[in-house]
Amino acid sequence: MTDLATAGVPLTRACRLVGVARASYYRRVRGYRHYQPVADPVPQADRYQPAALSQAERDQVLDVLTDPDYEDLSVVASYWAAFDAGRLACSQRTFYRVAQANGLVKDRRRVRRPGTGGGRKAPAVAAAGVGDLWSWDVTELAGPARQRYQLYLAIDVFSRYPVAWRIEHDQCRFKTVEMFTQAIAVHGAPRTLHADNGSIQRAGDTITALTNLGVLTSFSRPRVSDDNPFSESLFKTIKYDLSCPERFTDIEHARTWTAAFLHRYATAHRHSALGRHTPQQVHDGTAAQVQATRQARLDTYWQAHPERFRKPPQAPPLPKPTGINTHLLSQTG
């Protein structure tokens, strides 16, 4: 290879013209070598890492990952649950790395095995804070034999907090009106209530009652499940929960189990879309204090072991505005 330095062409440009990397030029022509190869190199994974967790710290992580209390949580949700409980002194990434090394990153929930809109305009509703938007729907829960119970469930979209629910033998517009009247008395009226296209959702009595309570109504397009993603997502979370029975023995069993699940979901489920805060923390406004406490603990950990971080760790952010088909709002706004 000709020494490009004598050709009167800038080295970087010359290397680009002939298709040679500048490092290769220095190594092949100039004989530069920035390292000395060894006969038996040690793989990076096997080298001593001064900033690595101690064995006791790794055992602490494994204790959390194998704790029965966290068996139905994802790795990240387990981390923040244990972090908030003061059981950990490592970063989220390190926690995940230990989980991966021990084959503990799989989804432990039940997994479903591997389905136009009627010309209606797509709904578009924003939720910038608690009370801006509620979403609701009805789903079936299996009872004995061929019995099916109807779970009515409404959530505040911004906080994912269950604001109203009931389980009945049938779908009834009068029970719907009663449910929302009671929920609004407790939580106040939402600006908008979004629902699917079921008969009780679009019933005249339902819409009239909601209008009288000062609530705007919004509806999904026919056969478009993505128009009501928040309710559909929670229904999946409920039915795929490890403790959810395949069949309930009777309607009181369904009510008792659902009450316990929704309480646990609201108060203990650290939601990925909520900065790993619980729906209740976001709904009642305490999430900011929880985030500040987390950041203080992370700062303390970083100051104790700065060698374990490339930059100071940051607690997950507070929830951001969300909504249904909000991308359409920017197109029309």
Contacts in CASP RR format, 6 or more apart in sequence:
PFRMAT RR
TARGET T0000
AUTHOR 0000-0000-0000
METHOD contacts of the structure
MODEL  1
MTDLATAGVPLTRACRLVGVARASYYRRVRGYRHYQPVADPVPQADRYQP
AALSQAERDQVLDVLTDPDYEDLSVVASYWAAFDAGRLACSQRTFYRVAQ
ANGLVKDRRRVRRPGTGGGRKAPAVAAAGVGDLWSWDVTELAGPARQRYQ
LYLAIDVFSRYPVAWRIEHDQCRFKTVEMFTQAIAVHGAPRTLHADNGSI
QRAGDTITALTNLGVLTSFSRPRVSDDNPFSESLFKTIKYDLSCPERFTD
IEHARTWTAAFLHRYATAHRHSALGRHTPQQVHDGTAAQVQATRQARLDT
YWQAHPERFRKPPQAPPLPKPTGINTHLLSQTG
1 20 0 8 1.000
1 25 0 8 1.000
1 28 0 8 1.000
1 29 0 8 1.000
3 29 0 8 1.000
4 11 0 8 1.000
4 14 0 8 1.000
4 15 0 8 1.000
4 18 0 8 1.000
4 25 0 8 1.000
4 29 0 8 1.000
5 11 0 8 1.000
7 14 0 8 1.000
9 17 0 8 1.000
11 22 0 8 1.000
11 25 0 8 1.000
12 22 0 8 1.000
15 21 0 8 1.000
15 22 0 8 1.000
15 25 0 8 1.000
26 32 0 8 1.000
27 33 0 8 1.000
50 307 0 8 1.000
51 305 0 8 1.000
51 307 0 8 1.000
51 308 0 8 1.000
53 61 0 8 1.000
53 90 0 8 1.000
53 94 0 8 1.000
53 98 0 8 1.000
57 89 0 8 1.000
57 90 0 8 1.000
58 98 0 8 1.000
60 87 0 8 1.000
60 88 0 8 1.000
60 89 0 8 1.000
61 88 0 8 1.000
61 90 0 8 1.000
61 94 0 8 1.000
61 95 0 8 1.000
61 98 0 8 1.000
61 99 0 8 1.000
62 98 0 8 1.000
62 102 0 8 1.000
63 87 0 8 1.000
64 70 0 8 1.000
64 78 0 8 1.000
64 79 0 8 1.000
64 82 0 8 1.000
64 87 0 8 1.000
64 88 0 8 1.000
64 95 0 8 1.000
65 75 0 8 1.000
65 78 0 8 1.000
65 98 0 8 1.000
65 99 0 8 1.000
65 102 0 8 1.000
65 104 0 8 1.000
66 104 0 8 1.000
67 78 0 8 1.000
67 82 0 8 1.000
70 77 0 8 1.000
70 78 0 8 1.000
70 81 0 8 1.000
70 82 0 8 1.000
71 108 0 8 1.000
71 242 0 8 1.000
72 108 0 8 1.000
72 109 0 8 1.000
72 241 0 8 1.000
72 242 0 8 1.000
72 243 0 8 1.000
73 81 0 8 1.000
74 107 0 8 1.000
74 272 0 8 1.000
75 95 0 8 1.000
75 96 0 8 1.000
75 99 0 8 1.000
75 104 0 8 1.000
75 105 0 8 1.000
76 92 0 8 1.000
76 96 0 8 1.000
76 272 0 8 1.000
76 276 0 8 1.000
77 269 0 8 1.000
77 270 0 8 1.000
77 272 0 8 1.000
77 276 0 8 1.000
78 95 0 8 1.000
79 88 0 8 1.000
79 92 0 8 1.000
79 95 0 8 1.000
79 96 0 8 1.000
80 92 0 8 1.000
80 270 0 8 1.000
80 276 0 8 1.000
80 316 0 8 1.000
81 268 0 8 1.000
81 270 0 8 1.000
82 88 0 8 1.000
83 294 0 8 1.000
83 297 0 8 1.000
84 270 0 8 1.000
84 290 0 8 1.000
84 294 0 8 1.000
86 297 0 8 1.000
88 95 0 8 1.000
89 301 0 8 1.000
90 98 0 8 1.000
90 301 0 8 1.000
90 308 0 8 1.000
91 301 0 8 1.000
91 308 0 8 1.000
91 309 0 8 1.000
91 313 0 8 1.000
94 308 0 8 1.000
96 105 0 8 1.000
99 105 0 8 1.000
108 242 0 8 1.000
109 240 0 8 1.000
109 241 0 8 1.000
109 242 0 8 1.000
110 239 0 8 1.000
110 240 0 8 1.000
110 241 0 8 1.000
110 242 0 8 1.000
111 240 0 8 1.000
112 236 0 8 1.000
112 240 0 8 1.000
116 221 0 8 1.000
116 222 0 8 1.000
116 223 0 8 1.000
116 224 0 8 1.000
117 221 0 8 1.000
117 222 0 8 1.000
117 223 0 8 1.000
117 224 0 8 1.000
118 221 0 8 1.000
118 222 0 8 1.000
118 223 0 8 1.000
119 221 0 8 1.000
120 221 0 8 1.000
120 222 0 8 1.000
121 221 0 8 1.000
122 221 0 8 1.000
122 224 0 8 1.000
122 227 0 8 1.000
122 325 0 8 1.000
122 328 0 8 1.000
123 194 0 8 1.000
123 218 0 8 1.000
123 219 0 8 1.000
123 220 0 8 1.000
123 221 0 8 1.000
123 227 0 8 1.000
123 324 0 8 1.000
123 325 0 8 1.000
124 324 0 8 1.000
124 325 0 8 1.000
124 326 0 8 1.000
124 328 0 8 1.000
124 329 0 8 1.000
124 332 0 8 1.000
125 133 0 8 1.000
125 192 0 8 1.000
125 194 0 8 1.000
125 218 0 8 1.000
125 323 0 8 1.000
125 324 0 8 1.000
125 325 0 8 1.000
125 326 0 8 1.000
126 132 0 8 1.000
126 133 0 8 1.000
126 321 0 8 1.000
126 322 0 8 1.000
126 323 0 8 1.000
126 326 0 8 1.000
126 329 0 8 1.000
127 133 0 8 1.000
127 157 0 8 1.000
127 158 0 8 1.000
127 321 0 8 1.000
127 322 0 8 1.000
127 323 0 8 1.000
128 158 0 8 1.000
128 321 0 8 1.000
129 158 0 8 1.000
129 159 0 8 1.000
129 321 0 8 1.000
130 156 0 8 1.000
130 158 0 8 1.000
130 159 0 8 1.000
130 161 0 8 1.000
130 282 0 8 1.000
130 283 0 8 1.000
130 285 0 8 1.000
131 156 0 8 1.000
131 158 0 8 1.000
131 187 0 8 1.000
131 188 0 8 1.000
131 190 0 8 1.000
131 191 0 8 1.000
132 157 0 8 1.000
132 158 0 8 1.000
132 190 0 8 1.000
132 191 0 8 1.000
132 192 0 8 1.000
133 156 0 8 1.000
133 157 0 8 1.000
133 158 0 8 1.000
133 190 0 8 1.000
133 191 0 8 1.000
133 192 0 8 1.000
133 193 0 8 1.000
133 194 0 8 1.000
133 323 0 8 1.000
133 324 0 8 1.000
134 154 0 8 1.000
134 155 0 8 1.000
134 156 0 8 1.000
134 157 0 8 1.000
134 163 0 8 1.000
134 190 0 8 1.000
134 192 0 8 1.000
134 193 0 8 1.000
134 194 0 8 1.000
135 154 0 8 1.000
135 155 0 8 1.000
135 157 0 8 1.000
135 193 0 8 1.000
135 194 0 8 1.000
135 195 0 8 1.000
135 228 0 8 1.000
135 230 0 8 1.000
135 231 0 8 1.000
135 324 0 8 1.000
136 152 0 8 1.000
136 153 0 8 1.000
136 154 0 8 1.000
136 155 0 8 1.000
136 164 0 8 1.000
136 193 0 8 1.000
136 194 0 8 1.000
136 195 0 8 1.000
136 201 0 8 1.000
136 231 0 8 1.000
137 153 0 8 1.000
137 195 0 8 1.000
137 196 0 8 1.000
137 201 0 8 1.000
137 228 0 8 1.000
137 231 0 8 1.000
137 232 0 8 1.000
137 235 0 8 1.000
138 150 0 8 1.000
138 151 0 8 1.000
138 152 0 8 1.000
138 153 0 8 1.000
138 171 0 8 1.000
138 198 0 8 1.000
138 200 0 8 1.000
139 150 0 8 1.000
139 151 0 8 1.000
139 153 0 8 1.000
139 235 0 8 1.000
139 239 0 8 1.000
140 148 0 8 1.000
140 149 0 8 1.000
140 150 0 8 1.000
140 151 0 8 1.000
141 148 0 8 1.000
141 149 0 8 1.000
141 150 0 8 1.000
141 151 0 8 1.000
141 167 0 8 1.000
141 248 0 8 1.000
141 254 0 8 1.000
141 258 0 8 1.000
142 148 0 8 1.000
142 149 0 8 1.000
142 246 0 8 1.000
142 247 0 8 1.000
142 248 0 8 1.000
143 149 0 8 1.000
143 247 0 8 1.000
143 248 0 8 1.000
143 249 0 8 1.000
143 250 0 8 1.000
143 254 0 8 1.000
144 247 0 8 1.000
144 248 0 8 1.000
144 249 0 8 1.000
144 250 0 8 1.000
149 167 0 8 1.000
149 168 0 8 1.000
149 169 0 8 1.000
149 248 0 8 1.000
149 251 0 8 1.000
149 254 0 8 1.000
150 167 0 8 1.000
150 168 0 8 1.000
150 169 0 8 1.000
150 170 0 8 1.000
150 171 0 8 1.000
151 165 0 8 1.000
151 166 0 8 1.000
151 167 0 8 1.000
151 235 0 8 1.000
151 238 0 8 1.000
151 254 0 8 1.000
151 258 0 8 1.000
152 164 0 8 1.000
152 165 0 8 1.000
152 166 0 8 1.000
152 167 0 8 1.000
152 168 0 8 1.000
152 171 0 8 1.000
152 175 0 8 1.000
152 176 0 8 1.000
152 179 0 8 1.000
153 162 0 8 1.000
153 164 0 8 1.000
153 165 0 8 1.000
153 231 0 8 1.000
153 234 0 8 1.000
153 235 0 8 1.000
154 162 0 8 1.000
154 163 0 8 1.000
154 164 0 8 1.000
154 165 0 8 1.000
154 179 0 8 1.000
154 180 0 8 1.000
154 183 0 8 1.000
154 193 0 8 1.000
155 161 0 8 1.000
155 162 0 8 1.000
155 163 0 8 1.000
155 230 0 8 1.000
155 231 0 8 1.000
155 234 0 8 1.000
155 279 0 8 1.000
156 163 0 8 1.000
156 187 0 8 1.000
156 190 0 8 1.000
156 279 0 8 1.000
156 283 0 8 1.000
157 194 0 8 1.000
157 230 0 8 1.000
157 322 0 8 1.000
157 323 0 8 1.000
157 324 0 8 1.000
158 282 0 8 1.000
158 319 0 8 1.000
158 321 0 8 1.000
158 322 0 8 1.000
159 274 0 8 1.000
159 279 0 8 1.000
159 280 0 8 1.000
159 282 0 8 1.000
159 283 0 8 1.000
159 319 0 8 1.000
160 230 0 8 1.000
160 234 0 8 1.000
160 271 0 8 1.000
160 273 0 8 1.000
160 274 0 8 1.000
160 279 0 8 1.000
160 282 0 8 1.000
161 266 0 8 1.000
161 279 0 8 1.000
161 280 0 8 1.000
161 282 0 8 1.000
161 283 0 8 1.000
162 234 0 8 1.000
162 262 0 8 1.000
162 265 0 8 1.000
162 266 0 8 1.000
162 279 0 8 1.000
163 183 0 8 1.000
163 186 0 8 1.000
163 187 0 8 1.000
164 179 0 8 1.000
164 180 0 8 1.000
164 182 0 8 1.000
164 183 0 8 1.000
165 179 0 8 1.000
165 258 0 8 1.000
165 262 0 8 1.000
166 175 0 8 1.000
166 179 0 8 1.000
167 251 0 8 1.000
167 254 0 8 1.000
167 255 0 8 1.000
167 258 0 8 1.000
168 175 0 8 1.000
168 251 0 8 1.000
169 251 0 8 1.000
171 199 0 8 1.000
171 200 0 8 1.000
172 200 0 8 1.000
173 199 0 8 1.000
173 200 0 8 1.000
173 203 0 8 1.000
173 204 0 8 1.000
173 205 0 8 1.000
173 206 0 8 1.000
174 205 0 8 1.000
176 200 0 8 1.000
176 201 0 8 1.000
176 203 0 8 1.000
176 206 0 8 1.000
177 205 0 8 1.000
177 206 0 8 1.000
177 209 0 8 1.000
180 193 0 8 1.000
180 209 0 8 1.000
180 210 0 8 1.000
180 213 0 8 1.000
180 215 0 8 1.000
181 209 0 8 1.000
181 213 0 8 1.000
184 190 0 8 1.000
184 213 0 8 1.000
184 215 0 8 1.000
189 213 0 8 1.000
189 214 0 8 1.000
189 215 0 8 1.000
190 215 0 8 1.000
191 215 0 8 1.000
191 216 0 8 1.000
192 215 0 8 1.000
192 216 0 8 1.000
192 217 0 8 1.000
192 218 0 8 1.000
193 210 0 8 1.000
193 215 0 8 1.000
193 216 0 8 1.000
193 217 0 8 1.000
193 218 0 8 1.000
194 217 0 8 1.000
194 218 0 8 1.000
194 219 0 8 1.000
194 220 0 8 1.000
194 228 0 8 1.000
194 324 0 8 1.000
195 201 0 8 1.000
195 202 0 8 1.000
195 217 0 8 1.000
195 218 0 8 1.000
195 219 0 8 1.000
195 220 0 8 1.000
195 228 0 8 1.000
196 219 0 8 1.000
196 220 0 8 1.000
196 227 0 8 1.000
196 228 0 8 1.000
196 231 0 8 1.000
197 219 0 8 1.000
197 220 0 8 1.000
197 221 0 8 1.000
197 222 0 8 1.000
200 206 0 8 1.000
201 219 0 8 1.000
202 219 0 8 1.000
207 217 0 8 1.000
210 217 0 8 1.000
211 217 0 8 1.000
218 324 0 8 1.000
220 227 0 8 1.000
220 228 0 8 1.000
221 227 0 8 1.000
225 232 0 8 1.000
227 324 0 8 1.000
227 325 0 8 1.000
228 324 0 8 1.000
229 324 0 8 1.000
230 323 0 8 1.000
230 324 0 8 1.000
234 265 0 8 1.000
237 265 0 8 1.000
238 244 0 8 1.000
238 258 0 8 1.000
238 261 0 8 1.000
241 261 0 8 1.000
243 257 0 8 1.000
243 261 0 8 1.000
244 257 0 8 1.000
244 261 0 8 1.000
245 253 0 8 1.000
245 257 0 8 1.000
248 254 0 8 1.000
248 257 0 8 1.000
265 279 0 8 1.000
266 278 0 8 1.000
266 279 0 8 1.000
266 280 0 8 1.000
266 283 0 8 1.000
267 278 0 8 1.000
267 280 0 8 1.000
268 278 0 8 1.000
269 278 0 8 1.000
269 279 0 8 1.000
270 276 0 8 1.000
270 277 0 8 1.000
270 278 0 8 1.000
271 277 0 8 1.000
271 278 0 8 1.000
271 279 0 8 1.000
273 319 0 8 1.000
273 322 0 8 1.000
274 281 0 8 1.000
274 282 0 8 1.000
274 287 0 8 1.000
274 319 0 8 1.000
275 316 0 8 1.000
275 317 0 8 1.000
275 318 0 8 1.000
275 319 0 8 1.000
276 316 0 8 1.000
277 287 0 8 1.000
277 290 0 8 1.000
277 291 0 8 1.000
277 316 0 8 1.000
277 318 0 8 1.000
277 319 0 8 1.000
280 286 0 8 1.000
281 287 0 8 1.000
281 290 0 8 1.000
282 318 0 8 1.000
282 319 0 8 1.000
287 318 0 8 1.000
287 319 0 8 1.000
288 318 0 8 1.000
291 315 0 8 1.000
291 316 0 8 1.000
291 317 0 8 1.000
291 318 0 8 1.000
294 315 0 8 1.000
294 316 0 8 1.000
295 314 0 8 1.000
295 315 0 8 1.000
298 312 0 8 1.000
298 313 0 8 1.000
298 314 0 8 1.000
298 315 0 8 1.000
299 312 0 8 1.000
301 313 0 8 1.000
302 309 0 8 1.000
302 312 0 8 1.000
302 313 0 8 1.000
END
